[in-house]
Amino acid sequence: MDVRQPPGRHPLVVVMGVTGSGKTTVGAALAARLGVPFADADDFHSPRNVAKMSAGIPLDDADRLPWLRAVGAWLAGHTGTGAVMGCSALKRSYRDLLRESVPWLSFLHLDGDAEVIRQRVADRPGHFMPESLVASQLATLEPLDPGERGVALDLSLPVDGLVDAYLAACPPEPAPRTPGEAS
């Protein structure tokens, strides 16, 4: 599978992984490097979903569907500029749903040791996602398939190293020029 950004398309990337994998930190750094907007999919959850997760109850597919549609709509709204979204996108079917909005969407899967992830979640006070849900997320996670555009990287790498490795594996194409634009 060719993981490069399709020619003439602005980069649209989902930084994916379980809770505590670093999606927000790495996603914001990647967006800054690309010069595009960043959004965190956590901000797209309904109050009901947040309450459910805060109570230690995992979301099911019915809970996630409207959330994923909202994330996909945000991404589709940025096809003219490019964007990066931090979103768990744990299952292939969830990523397929996002690709319905943006077929050329690329994924950066932050993958790593379960104990490192548990410790990260335990060390972030005030977040609605408790450490008790790490196991359910790991059980739900379906790694990127060879046919999916993107790359999996070790989340223990430094943030700049992750951004560099993603850009080396999935380099963005230059933005298309408008007619009459100087070269």
Summary of the structure (lengths in Angstrom):
residues: 183
radius of gyration: 16.2
end to end distance: 31.2
largest distance: 56.4
contacts: 534
relative contact order: 0.24
helix: 44%
strand: 13%
